[in-house]
Amino acid sequence: MKKLLAVLIASFALTSAHAADDCAAQAAEKKLAGAAKNSFMKKCAADSMPPAQASCEATAKEKKLAGAAKNSFVKKCVSEAGAAK
């Protein structure tokens, strides 16, 4: 179980890093700066998030979770979503 969780976290981290690079490249291509770039980067990162992650993040927001409580909830939620497949 711990190995599965570690693999899920590692794959998400790699996907997130790749998505961040893609978003940054798109922002540079569009010559965005300042608030427009920040807004674009935020939306781009959210759009590139896996569906389970996005769903868990939305649920955490509804529950008004923040900080460690949010991170713990999202991690558990994503792992349970992966196990449900």
Buried (B, 14 or more C-beta within 10 A) or exposed (E): EEEEBEEBEEEBEEBBEEBBEEBBEEBEEEEBEEEEBEEBBEEBBEEBBBEBBEBBBEEBEEEEBEEEEBEEBBBEBBBEBBEEE
